[in-house]
Amino acid sequence: MARRALVRAAALLGAASLALAGCSSDSDSSSDTAADASGDTTTVTTDCEPDQATAGATPVTTPLRIGTLLPETGSLSFMGPPTAAGTRLGVNDVNAAGGVLGQPVELVTGDSGDTTTDTANATVDRELAAGTQVIVGAASSSVSLKVLDKIASAGVVMFSPANTSDQFVCYADKGMYFRTAPTDVLQAQALSQLIADDGAQRVSVIALNDPYGTGLAANTVDNLVEAGIPEDQIQKIIYDPNAQSFNAEVDQIKDFAPDAVALIGFEESAKIITRMHEVGIGPSDGMHVYGVDGNMGNELGTNVAPGLVAGMRGTTPLTDVGPEFQSRLTALDPGLIDFNYAGESYDAVVISALAAEQAGSTAGIDIAANINDVTEDGTKCTSYQQCLDLLRAGENIDYDGITGELSFAAAGEPSIGSYGNLLFGPDNKLTTEGFIVVGG
């Protein structure tokens, strides 16, 4: 779906201020702080010339093997089913169109776990040994940082459908890392606009201590200030997601007396919201509480008492993919209750397959050298079959995927972000109130 279609869908759904002013992100000159995989604080800059892969001299024509590094267990396990379904559907569609270089794509699945385990390293070792040329994952930015060097050094593409940390923009990845999820520079714009549009004047931002949490928190604070909220009216709290209790952090919020709270976290968000309710500042108590992609899933509603998240709003990278795509996903996995990053996973597969076709090679380095190119400055196409036909006719292509217009920037990521404006109802279930499109 093209960007104009996204904006039109947002207008029809009546969400306010969905096409944000000043959309061109300041990511070319901005810097942030984030916690590295060990928990230490590091400085993150997005002012750089990202690494680029160079195709090899000799094409490889063995079958394309795509591995997955997706959260079957751990703190982001609610993202596992939709990302796995999206990846499998992408492989199915590529194979239905004849595969890559006339051969079926092979799928090798694996669990990423989370940062408390070494599951990701074990999965990557197994998938590299199996000869994968592309690995789709991880969902967690911190998990990706644990294995990225190993994958890139092996000459294999790492293609995350869900990493949003700014830390990847300038990471020395040999040009082998890509993502279909837009950077948190864009999500912060969408989240801050949502908060400001609701009239907030005093905001607490509470975030987990990892590259995703600290980066998104810092960008959100910057954007809230740009939206007109004085800096001394914004509180930022960084917490340890593995702590036994979050009482101290919640007490800090209560003492600050905000009129809005932005909660940037994962599964521990259920404990934080429960504690917020215990002291009378939860979403069901009338506090304006906002979440993000790490917690805005229906699983959050099942992990708290009935009605406890009613009224909570938030953002997640989301495109109006339509009921047909969701129906195709549920045909693969009838138990799906969320669709977070399913479209991004699907597009990661299709883009990788198209890059291999354009390269005439399934070598990881050759695929990486062609990924950005198949998403921009060519003839528009919206399916693997349509794009494949254009490539075989000798045309340059511009794949617009399930997630909309991609237009990858030099860092191997979308320059446009579409976000769902999500709302928890009295039944603790999510509805999509509209779409927020930023960037470009």
Summary of the structure (lengths in Angstrom):
residues: 440
radius of gyration: 20.6
end to end distance: 14.8
largest distance: 65.2
contacts: 1701
relative contact order: 0.17
helix: 39%
strand: 20%
